[in-house]
């Protein structure tokens, strides 16, 4: 979702339509609750990385928010044997339900992914 959902919701609300936009599969838990942080965008990026690595979403829905808050997902290497186990840690960190436990910058996330792929 990369922070687009809340901006679109605000724009639509100003227009009086009151509709909500965004894809819950990619939205950080706090975004679904109306809060947008830099870590929210990194969360969405982690969902994309996870999906690229495994071919599936980390949270399948339909109750995305509950699954995210309870951290109901499998490490990527468990789903796809070709994924190095070293990639599990940075992806799981980036998908933590609490934004304070995630990466706080894109360079920090990228460095962790690159290091995992070198192992």
ABEGO torsion letter per residue (X at the ends): XGGAAAAAAAAAAAAGAGBBBEBAAABBAAAAAGBBBAAAAAAAAAAAAAAAAAGBBABAOABAAAAAAAGBBBBAAAABAABBAAAAAAAAAAABABAAABBABAAAAAAAAAAAAAX
